[in-house]
Amino acid sequence: MCVNCKRPFTQAPRAWFSRLSHYLLQLGFISAKSDTSLFFKNDTSGMVFLLIYVDDIILTGTTLDAIQSVAASLHSQFALKDLGDLSFFLGIQATRTNNGLLLSQKRYITNLLNRTKMTDDKPIATPVPTSLKLSQHDGDPLSDPTLYHSVVGALQYLTITHPEISFAVNKVCQFMQTPREPHWSAVKRILRYLKGTCSFGLFIQPSATLSIHAYSDLDWAGCPDDRRSTHGYCVYLGPNLISWSAKKQTTTSRSSTEAEYRAIAFVTTELCWIRSLLNELSLLPECSPILWCDNIGATYLTANPVFHARTKHIEVDVHFVREKVAKGELSIRFISTVDQLADIMTKSLVRPRFVTLRSKLVVHDPASLEGA
């Protein structure tokens, strides 16, 4: 269920959160160390989870009685408005199907298209052309970059339900300081893609397994300005995509293996956080996470100490990842580039490949879920 607590207008968000969280602790809730906005409670009536964003709250649990009991307790202390089953939260629409929940942002995308006067533009099949090579020196600077900054910020929020645009959005984010005409053209292409997929969303479905598996990929030295690499990852809990990223690395790597290994270290950190959160919720998976990487040199490096003499400059990452592998907390395996799902996070792709990987990210059109 979705709940709104009406806080007195004189209370700042931090003071309000302090008051609300203190009351939740009195009710027997535990504040998650891995995510301070998440509270959970486990007793004889069932397990209840409560997620807070200022005065908007998502309340769920394993039994209806447990949920209603917490809602009644909150209502006795605060001006509470029960909004019923989760349907809209922070600009994200939640649509129930027979098999799960579709998270989308159609209204948010429509408002963005209206703001940029692109409602009549023709949709396009992919957010990035395969020939895209943006540089900070190409084209004329925008006379007023305000709209660019605003739209790119909005696109970042849209990656919550459209993970397939993460690479494209990361690319245009790199030119926020001095955006130019080609950069704005790239932004408009993303908007044209979103126009044709505004009803698409991230599908979440029940799963009998809590297995974690991740994919890590890299575009080595792809930036024409500084030759830094872009890495990306996708993390799945069972069949559900729960975490993803496309990011330009902060250092220049002398080999693809070095860059790929840094990418592995980056996603390993995320996997450690996910395991920590699940452990707090008493939902620890039955086996260690599996990380799939398509660079065989980086895969060998995680378990073979002979390689260390040639990788002293990345020694911290080497020891960090190898420690997790040695403890059995992570398993890193090789996968072919053809089967690498994180490919969509690191480079522009032709339409068939893009559409295939988008479906692997569990991003669907509601029409395809009818009857599912």
ABEGO torsion letter per residue (X at the ends): XBBBBBBBAABBAAAAAAAAAAAAAAAGBBBBAABAABBBBBBAAEBBBBBBBEABBBBBBABAAAAAAAAAAAAAABBBBBAEBBABBGGBBBBBBAAEBBBBAAAAAAAAAAAAGAAABBBBABABBAABBBBAABEBBBABAAAAAAAAAAAAAAAAABAAAAAAAAAAAAAAABBBAAAAAAAAAAAAAAAAAAABBBBBBBBABABBBBBBBBBBGABAAAGBBBBBBBBBBEABBABBBBBBBABBBABAAAAAAAAAAAAAAAAAAAAAAAAAAGABBABBBBBBBABAAAAAAAABAAAAAAAAAAAAAAAAAAAAAAAGABBBBBBBAAABAAAAAABBBBAAAAAAAAAAAGBBBAAAABGX
